């Protein structure tokens, strides 16, 4: 995770991710789910995942990256102080 990135506390898990994970062997499904969660929340690809789990993560990574960028943009927009709050006369 870059120092400028926000620390995520949530992310959207789409049905397509679930369907893709179910295509993996049962022995790799938990690993793939953990990789998706770790990458979504921390921005880190676990170093010790199997090639199949890494391939799945690589396929959905653009969606996860876009969601992270949107969340960062929302955070940056909220950081701008409101100079003229509603309900006050100047």
DAQUIVEN-V849638 format. One record per run of one state. SS is the DSSP state (H for helix, E for strand, - for the rest). FROM is the first residue (numbers start at 0). LEN is the number of residues. If there is no record, write none. Layout:
{{SS/FROM/LEN} {SS/FROM/LEN}}
This chain:
{{-/0/14} {H/14/8} {-/22/3} {H/25/17} {-/42/8} {H/50/28} {-/78/12}}
